[in-house]
Amino acid sequence: MYDLWHDRKVSFCIAASLVAVIAPLLLLFGLKHGVVNQLQEDLLSDPRNLEVKMLASGAYTAEWIEQLQQMPEVGFAIGQTRSLNTQADLVVDKRHFVENAEVIPTAAHDPLLNTAMSDLSEGQVILSYSAAQRLKVQVGDSLRMRVLRKLNQINERGELQLQVVAVLDAARFPRPAAFVNLPLLIALEAFRDGFKLPELGLATGVERHERPISFSKVRLYASSVDDVAPLTDWLAERHIESGSRLAEIESVKAINQVLTLIFLVIAITALVGCIASLIGAFLANIDRKRKDLAVLRLLGFTHLGVGLYVVIQALLITLLAYIAGLGLYFVASELFNQLLVGHQSTSEFSCQITLVHAVIALLFSMFVAVLVSCIGALRAIAIEPAESLREL
């Protein structure tokens, strides 16, 4: 340490060359990590990116849907009835009502709702924000769901009392909708098919009997964005036409790959230049200290001792350079973040690295320092003690 301070000008130049590499690389990686991390968070936070929509109607049994739910690529799946049977009127009073609101089945762990309240019981409903606004209801209020049918040339209206247990954020679902449990949706379809359902306030219709339940579509969500493509392919193999946001997902992956490639090219180029510069600096410094190192050998220092002396000096210089580079990174990253916050199109992006990234960068810097200093140590070990006597 005293020797480094004695040759502080040389030590400063070597440390400065390291800082000139470490700080920009940390800043570049922070930008890359911040941008990609934000894009990935946006993908995961929007459940529509996980949704795989069935575009055509079919006939899917409850057993088939249960098998679908067991697939590792599937995060959520629930049957849907015919589209004509997924609408109903929501009424609070004569002034507050919604005609032809969407009636959507839900269950526990529904990614679209993202609430524990999605595990609905009988008589409960979750409203979209727009539906709640038009009805002027809040959590705990009640409303009536009305369903119309024509039976024996007579128009009939079924009605059911429901309690609001949750209201979605506006970004979750933009249209007026009521989320109910699957048995209620099945009952609404049975009502429209002419069966008797006393719970809807009507005693007319055919007696309801046990019949195989068939669904026209499935509300389907992948477990992760990486599972969207395999799930889409699986459906295509079974000739089930589907749609998804696969293009947006692949776009984010492509951005990640391009930024990673750019970072690697710049990092490798900077690293090669840094190693070459350090090798030259260490060798020049050792040649400058040949007499001093020879005296150390004459005083009894072993080959190992001289080699460790060079390596430890390199580690100390690298540690100081890393601390300075990390400090510059924090200053520059804060400046970047302030500038990005002030820009509307990039206000959500940030420059950031984690503690793990910082530790990995430190360990890699130390590894490079040891690698380079070993070359200098070999030169130092080759110095003979007699060289110090020739100078006398």
C-alpha positions in Angstrom: 0.0 0.0 0.0 2.9 2.4 0.9 4.5 1.5 -2.4 1.3 2.4 -4.3 1.2 5.7 -2.5 4.9 6.4 -3.2 4.2 5.8 -6.9 0.8 7.4 -6.7 1.0 9.1 -10.2 1.6 5.7 -11.9 -1.0 4.0 -9.7 -3.5 6.8 -10.6 -2.9 6.3 -14.3 -3.4 2.6 -14.1 -6.6 3.0 -11.9 -7.9 5.7 -14.3 -7.6 3.3 -17.3 -9.6 0.8 -15.3 -12.3 3.4 -14.3 -12.6 4.4 -18.0 -13.7 0.8 -18.8 -15.6 -0.1 -15.6 -17.9 2.9 -15.4 -19.1 3.0 -19.0 -19.7 -0.8 -19.0 -21.7 -0.6 -15.8 -23.7 2.3 -17.2 -24.3 0.5 -20.5 -25.4 -2.7 -18.7 -27.6 -0.7 -16.4 -29.4 0.9 -19.3 -29.8 -2.5 -21.1 -31.1 -4.1 -17.9 -33.4 -1.3 -17.1 -35.0 -1.1 -20.5 -35.4 -4.8 -21.0 -36.6 -5.3 -17.4 -39.3 -2.6 -17.9 -40.4 -4.2 -21.2 -40.7 -7.6 -19.5 -42.6 -6.2 -16.6 -45.0 -4.5 -19.0 -45.5 -7.9 -20.7 -46.2 -9.7 -17.4 -48.3 -6.9 -15.9 -50.7 -7.0 -18.8 -52.6 -10.3 -18.7 -53.7 -9.8 -22.3 -50.2 -10.8 -23.3 -50.8 -14.2 -21.7 -54.2 -14.7 -23.3 -54.7 -17.1 -26.2 -58.0 -16.5 -27.8 -60.0 -19.2 -29.5 -61.3 -17.5 -32.7 -63.8 -20.2 -33.8 -66.5 -21.9 -31.8 -66.4 -25.6 -31.1 -67.7 -28.2 -28.7 -65.4 -28.8 -25.8 -66.3 -31.0 -22.9 -65.6 -30.3 -19.2 -63.2 -33.3 -19.2 -61.2 -31.9 -22.2 -60.9 -28.5 -20.4 -59.7 -30.3 -17.2 -57.0 -32.0 -19.2 -56.1 -28.6 -20.7 -55.8 -27.1 -17.2 -53.2 -29.8 -16.3 -50.8 -28.8 -19.0 -47.7 -27.0 -17.7 -48.0 -24.3 -20.4 -51.6 -23.4 -19.2 -51.9 -20.9 -16.4 -55.7 -20.5 -16.4 -58.5 -22.1 -18.4 -62.3 -22.0 -18.0 -65.1 -22.9 -20.4 -67.3 -20.3 -22.1 -70.9 -20.8 -23.3 -72.2 -19.7 -26.7 -71.6 -16.0 -27.4 -75.3 -15.3 -27.6 -75.6 -16.5 -24.0 -72.9 -14.3 -22.6 -74.9 -11.1 -22.4 -77.3 -9.8 -19.8 -78.8 -6.6 -18.5 -77.5 -5.2 -15.2 -80.0 -3.0 -13.3 -79.8 -1.1 -10.1 -82.9 1.2 -10.7 -84.6 2.9 -13.6 -81.8 5.5 -13.9 -78.8 3.2 -13.5 -78.6 0.2 -15.7 -76.4 -1.4 -18.4 -77.9 -3.2 -21.3 -76.2 -6.2 -22.9 -73.3 -6.2 -20.6 -70.8 -9.0 -21.2 -71.1 -12.0 -18.7 -67.7 -13.6 -18.4 -66.9 -16.7 -16.3 -64.2 -16.6 -13.8 -62.6 -18.7 -11.1 -59.7 -18.6 -8.6 -56.3 -17.4 -9.9 -57.9 -15.6 -12.9 -54.9 -13.5 -14.3 -57.3 -11.0 -15.9 -58.8 -10.1 -12.6 -55.7 -10.5 -10.5 -57.6 -10.7 -7.2 -58.3 -13.4 -4.7 -62.0 -12.4 -4.9 -62.2 -14.1 -8.3 -63.1 -17.3 -6.5 -66.8 -16.4 -6.5 -69.6 -18.0 -4.6 -73.2 -18.1 -5.6 -74.8 -14.7 -5.8 -71.6 -12.8 -6.2 -70.3 -10.7 -9.1 -67.2 -8.7 -10.0 -67.8 -5.7 -12.2 -65.6 -3.9 -14.7 -64.8 -0.3 -13.9 -67.0 1.1 -16.7 -70.0 -1.1 -15.6 -69.6 0.0 -12.0 -69.4 3.7 -13.1 -72.6 3.5 -15.1 -74.4 1.6 -12.4 -73.0 3.9 -9.6 -72.3 0.9 -7.4 -69.5 0.1 -5.0 -68.2 -3.1 -3.3 -71.0 -4.4 -1.1 -73.9 -3.0 -3.1 -76.4 -5.2 -4.8 -77.8 -5.2 -8.4 -80.1 -7.3 -10.5 -79.1 -9.3 -13.5 -81.9 -9.7 -16.1 -82.0 -12.3 -18.9 -84.6 -12.4 -21.7 -85.9 -15.4 -23.6 -88.7 -16.3 -25.9 -90.6 -19.5 -24.9 -93.7 -20.7 -26.7 -94.0 -17.3 -28.5 -94.0 -15.5 -25.1 -91.2 -13.1 -24.0 -90.0 -13.9 -20.5 -87.6 -12.2 -18.3 -85.5 -14.0 -15.6 -84.0 -12.0 -12.8 -81.3 -12.7 -10.2 -80.0 -10.7 -7.3 -76.2 -10.4 -7.1 -73.8 -8.7 -4.7 -70.8 -6.8 -5.9 -67.6 -8.1 -4.3 -65.0 -6.3 -6.3 -64.6 -3.6 -9.0 -61.7 -4.0 -11.5 -59.3 -1.2 -12.4 -60.1 0.6 -15.6 -57.0 -0.9 -17.4 -58.0 -4.5 -16.6 -61.1 -4.6 -18.8 -62.4 -1.5 -20.7 -65.9 -2.7 -21.6 -69.0 -3.0 -19.3 -68.9 -6.6 -18.0 -69.9 -8.8 -15.1 -67.7 -11.6 -14.0 -69.5 -14.5 -12.5 -68.8 -18.1 -11.5 -69.1 -20.8 -14.2 -72.3 -22.5 -12.8 -74.2 -19.2 -13.1 -73.2 -18.8 -16.7 -74.2 -22.4 -17.5 -77.6 -21.7 -15.8 -78.1 -18.6 -18.0 -77.5 -20.7 -21.1 -79.9 -23.4 -19.8 -82.5 -20.6 -19.2 -82.3 -19.4 -22.7 -82.5 -22.9 -24.0 -86.0 -23.2 -22.4 -85.3 -25.0 -19.2 -87.0 -24.1 -15.9 -84.8 -22.2 -13.4 -86.8 -21.1 -10.3 -83.7 -19.2 -9.1 -84.4 -16.7 -11.9 -87.9 -16.1 -10.7 -89.8 -18.1 -13.3 -91.6 -21.4 -13.0 -92.1 -22.0 -16.8 -90.0 -24.1 -19.0 -88.9 -27.7 -19.4 -87.7 -29.5 -16.3 -83.9 -29.2 -16.1 -82.2 -32.6 -16.3 -78.6 -33.7 -16.2 -77.0 -33.3 -19.6 -73.4 -33.3 -20.8 -72.0 -29.9 -20.5 -70.4 -28.6 -23.7 -68.6 -25.3 -24.1 -68.2 -23.3 -27.3 -64.9 -21.7 -26.3 -62.3 -21.6 -23.5 -60.9 -18.6 -21.8 -57.3 -19.5 -22.0 -54.1 -18.0 -20.5 -50.5 -19.2 -20.7 -48.4 -19.7 -17.6 -45.8 -17.2 -18.9 -45.0 -15.2 -22.0 -42.6 -18.0 -23.0 -45.5 -20.5 -23.0 -47.7 -18.5 -25.4 -46.0 -19.8 -28.5 -46.0 -23.5 -27.5 -49.6 -23.2 -26.4 -50.6 -21.6 -29.7 -48.8 -24.4 -31.6 -50.5 -27.1 -29.5 -53.9 -25.6 -30.4 -52.9 -25.4 -34.1 -52.0 -29.1 -34.1 -55.5 -29.8 -33.1 -56.9 -27.5 -35.8 -58.1 -24.9 -33.3 -57.6 -21.5 -34.7 -56.3 -19.0 -32.1 -55.0 -15.5 -31.7 -52.4 -14.0 -29.3 -50.0 -11.2 -28.8 -47.1 -13.4 -29.9 -45.8 -10.7 -32.2 -45.4 -8.2 -29.3 -43.7 -10.9 -27.1 -41.3 -11.9 -29.9 -40.5 -8.2 -30.4 -39.5 -7.8 -26.8 -37.3 -10.9 -27.0 -35.7 -9.6 -30.1 -34.9 -6.3 -28.4 -33.4 -8.2 -25.5 -31.2 -10.2 -27.9 -30.1 -7.2 -29.9 -29.2 -5.2 -26.8 -27.4 -8.2 -25.3 -25.4 -8.6 -28.5 -24.5 -4.9 -28.6 -23.5 -4.9 -25.0 -21.3 -8.1 -25.5 -19.6 -6.6 -28.5 -18.8 -3.3 -26.7 -17.8 -5.1 -23.5 -15.5 -7.6 -25.3 -13.9 -4.8 -27.3 -13.4 -2.6 -24.2 -12.1 -5.6 -22.2 -9.5 -6.6 -24.8 -8.3 -3.0 -25.0 -8.2 -2.8 -21.2 -6.3 -6.0 -20.8 -3.8 -5.0 -23.4 -3.4 -1.6 -21.7 -3.0 -3.2 -18.3 -0.4 -5.7 -19.5 1.6 -2.9 -21.0 1.3 -0.8 -17.8 2.2 -3.6 -15.4 5.2 -4.7 -17.5 6.4 -1.2 -17.9 6.0 -0.6 -14.1 7.9 -3.8 -13.3 10.7 -2.9 -15.7 10.9 0.5 -14.0 11.2 -1.3 -10.6 13.6 -4.0 -11.6 16.3 -2.7 -9.2 13.8 -2.5 -6.3 12.5 -6.0 -7.0 16.0 -7.4 -7.3 16.8 -5.9 -3.8 13.8 -7.6 -2.4 15.0 -10.9 -3.8 18.4 -10.2 -2.3 16.8 -9.5 1.1 15.3 -13.0 1.0 12.0 -12.6 -0.8 11.0 -15.9 -2.6 9.6 -16.2 -6.1 6.1 -16.6 -4.5 6.6 -13.5 -2.3 7.5 -11.3 -5.3 4.7 -12.7 -7.4 2.2 -12.1 -4.6 3.5 -8.6 -4.2 2.7 -7.8 -7.8 -0.7 -9.6 -7.7 -1.8 -7.9 -4.4 -0.9 -4.5 -5.8 -3.0 -5.2 -8.9 -5.9 -6.2 -6.8 -5.7 -3.1 -4.6 -5.6 -0.8 -7.7 -8.5 -2.7 -9.3 -10.6 -2.5 -6.1 -10.0 1.3 -5.9 -10.8 1.7 -9.6 -14.0 -0.4 -9.2 -15.2 1.7 -6.3 -14.5 4.9 -8.3 -16.2 3.4 -11.3 -19.2 2.3 -9.3 -19.5 5.8 -7.8 -19.4 7.4 -11.3 -22.0 4.9 -12.4 -24.4 5.9 -9.6 -23.9 9.6 -10.5 -24.4 9.0 -14.3 -27.3 6.6 -13.8 -29.1 9.1 -11.6 -28.6 11.8 -14.3 -29.9 9.3 -16.9 -33.0 8.5 -14.8 -33.8 12.2 -14.3 -33.5 12.9 -18.0 -35.6 9.9 -18.9 -38.3 10.8 -16.4 -38.6 14.2 -18.1 -39.1 12.6 -21.5 -42.6 11.5 -22.1 -41.9 8.5 -24.4 -39.3 6.9 -22.1 -40.5 8.0 -18.6 -41.0 4.4 -17.5 -37.5 3.3 -18.4 -34.6 3.5 -15.9 -30.9 2.7 -15.7 -30.4 0.2 -12.9 -28.3 -2.7 -11.8 -28.9 -5.1 -8.9 -26.6 -6.0 -6.0 -25.9 -9.3 -7.7 -24.9 -7.5 -10.9 -22.5 -5.3 -8.9 -20.9 -8.2 -7.1 -20.5 -10.2 -10.3 -18.9 -7.1 -11.9 -16.5 -6.8 -9.0 -15.5 -10.5 -9.1 -15.0 -10.3 -12.8 -12.8 -7.2 -12.4 -10.7 -9.0 -9.8 -10.4 -12.0 -12.1 -9.1 -9.8 -14.9 -6.7 -8.1 -12.5 -5.3 -11.5 -11.3 -5.0 -12.7 -14.9 -3.1 -9.6 -16.1 -1.0 -9.3 -12.9 0.1 -13.0 -13.3 1.8 -12.0 -16.5 3.6 -9.2 -14.7 4.4 -11.6 -11.8 6.2 -13.9 -14.2 8.3 -11.0 -15.4 9.1 -10.0 -11.7 10.0 -13.6 -10.7 12.5 -13.8 -13.6 14.5 -10.9 -12.1 17.7 -12.2 -10.5 19.0 -10.8 -7.1 22.4 -10.2 -8.8 20.9 -7.4 -10.8 20.8 -5.2 -7.7 24.6 -5.8 -7.2 25.4 -4.7 -10.8 23.9 -1.3 -10.0 26.2 -0.7 -7.1 
